Amino acid sequence: MNTFFRVCLAAVMLFTLQGTAVAADAQRPAVASATTQVNEADFQHHYVKVTGQKIHYVTAGKGEPVLLIPGWPQTWYAWRHVMTGLAAEGYMAIAVDPPGTGYSDRPDRGYDTGAVATTLHKLMNQLGHKQYSVVGHDIGMWVGYALASDQGGSTLC
């Protein structure tokens, strides 16, 4: 199994485990944890205009780019734990707020998977990433599938 496939699989597994932990934590009262490994100070928030709409994204790390697409109605923040893992392994994690979520604009139309995939592909091209990997969760994977199908020469996973 090649290294990149293992990283993609690990990202999906980490996200799944994180979601399970969040569900379990929802049953307990919130308590501050001294062992939190997320260092959001290392994350960099950015905005870019893509076809006239503002898209918010957050980056961590340096290296080969990995586009992280959250499910509906999640935002980039759903990927925060995965981002630290990818960055530690030498990848540049790029987590987005898809159109209509988080700090991204809310256009009147263009929410189908193909339109969102096109917007995110244009985002990656504007950032200078001609080839990149894609990891999605929930509806984000539907968008990732459309992106890989429509832009097969640019996507690696």
Buried (B, 14 or more C-beta within 10 A) or exposed (E): EEEBEEBBEBBBEBBEEBBEEEEEEEEEEEEEEEEEEEEEEEBEEEEEEBEEBBBBBBBBBEEBBBBBBBBBEBBBBBBBBBBBBBBEBEBBBBBBBBBBBBBBBEBEEBBEBBBBBBBBBBBBBEBEBEEBBBBBBBBBBBBBBBBBEBBEEBBBB
